[in-house]
Amino acid sequence: MELSTCISAHFSDYFDLLSLNADYASALDSGDWDRWPDFFVDDCVYKLQPRENYDRGFPLATLSFESQRMLRDRVFGIRETLFHDPYYQRHIVGAPVIRRIEDGCIHAEANYVVLRTKPDQLTDVLNTGRYIDVVRRTADGLRFQSRHCVFDSEVIPNSLIYPI
């Protein structure tokens, strides 16, 4: 199936994918960390990886979680154990491109920019890159089976506290 045929044949999937990305960004931007794991299926994969490692096929990732339980543990860490200067995030997510639909999953990519604002500083660019997603339809709507955040820069802040 050609890409253009795939997109036009599944407009509702495309619209649902747009909504999933918008809801995801909204939850993170509002600091609603408890909602973050709910965007994923139970046996999910979430990775944050530099582009160089991704392009070369190296497995080393800055963050790597292999289940919704691990995501919930990260949320606990954000709320209870990680100490850091507070900041706000703002996600700007481009329109997704559906690469293919197979076995009931949507394989898609979308560019992103995450801005960071500390209360007493100017806004700066925290992270830019692309999401490489496998999205599964569930009884609760679309959920990420995997979200691979491939960031462009080889340099990142000393710590990444919040999800990208």
C-alpha positions, -999 to +999 in steps of 0.1 A: +000+000+000+014+034-009+019+059+018-007+084+003-032+055+001-025+045+036-031+080+050-063+087+030-077+052+038-072+057+075-081+094+082-097+085+116-064+068+126-045+099+115-069+122+135-066+099+165-028+100+162-029+139+161-051+138+192-028+114+210+003+136+204-016+167+215-030+151+247+005+137+255+021+172+251-007+188+271-003+164+300+035+169+302+033+207+298+008+209+326+030+187+349+003+160+351+029+133+355+004+107+367-012+107+333+021+100+314+021+062+318-015+060+307-005+070+272+013+037+269+003+000+268+015-022+297+043-038+278+056-006+263+091+007+255+101+044+260+136+055+250+154+088+249+185+083+227+210+106+209+207+106+171+243+095+166+236+063+186+203+057+169+218+062+134+247+038+141+224+012+157+241+015+191+217+005+219+230+030+245+201+054+255+200+083+279+167+069+294+152+035+287+120+020+302+105-013+292+071-013+308+043+009+321+054+000+356+089+015+349+072+047+337+052+048+369+084+044+389+099+073+370+068+094+380+074+084+416+110+096+412+099+129+397+075+135+426+093+120+456+130+115+451+146+137+425+157+172+436+162+198+410+155+234+401+119+236+391+111+244+355+082+243+330+082+225+297+064+234+265+062+207+237+058+217+201+050+186+181+048+186+143+022+168+123+029+131+124+039+111+093+024+076+091+051+053+077+030+022+077+001+004+093+006-033+100-005-059+124-030-034+139-002-009+147+005+025+133+042+032+127+046+070+127+072+098+132+068+134+143+093+161+149+094+178+183+109+207+202+108+209+240+113+244+255+123+248+291+115+279+313+129+283+348+110+308+368+138+334+370+153+328+335+146+332+298+131+303+280+157+280+263+156+250+240+158+219+261+156+192+235+148+188+198+144+157+177+118+132+164+095+107+179+096+073+163+064+056+175+045+024+173+010+030+183-016+003+191-054+007+192-068-004+226-102-003+242-092+031+256-081+045+223-046+048+208-017+040+231+020+040+225+035+005+222+068+022+218+080+058+218+115+064+208+126+100+213+157+105+191+173+138+199+195+157+175+222+172+198+250+152+213+249+176+243+221+175+268+216+191+302+232+175+332+199+158+340+167+152+322+140+151+349+107+152+330+097+130+301+103+143+266 
